[in-house]
Each structure stands twice: as structure tokens, then as C-alpha cells.
């Protein structure tokens, strides 16, 4: 199974990069794993969320399984 972790925006924080690296190392035991970053919208609000959603969806194939991770839980 190939795992693609799609992120909105760049991972700028050193701590976040470290945690992401550890998470990817664990996932690699189950197959291929990679990270792709989608450009964040320049504005805020519903229009920005829609723009970012379209960017994420364009990186997916119709047969892909999707799991969504939200920082709010």
C-alpha cells in the first residue's frame, strides 16, 4: 500500500518537521510513503477553504482511499 500524506502549506516549524519525520518512519513499515504539500490559499474564510480543497482533490486518483486529519480532533 502506498501512503501519500497531503498537507496544506509548508512544514516550517522544526518541531513539526521532526514529528512528521518520525510519523513517516513508522508508516514506511507498511509500504511506500511520501509527503506532498499543496499551496495554501492567500485569503481566509470559506473561499480559501474551497480553493485548498480543490488543490487537495486534484492530487488524488478516483480509486484512492482518503483519511482526513484535523488539528481540532
Secondary structure, 3 states (H helix, E strand, C coil): CCEEEEEECCCCCHHHHHHHHHHHHHHHHHCCEEEEEECCCCCCCHHHHHHHHHHHHHCCCCCCCCCCCCCCC
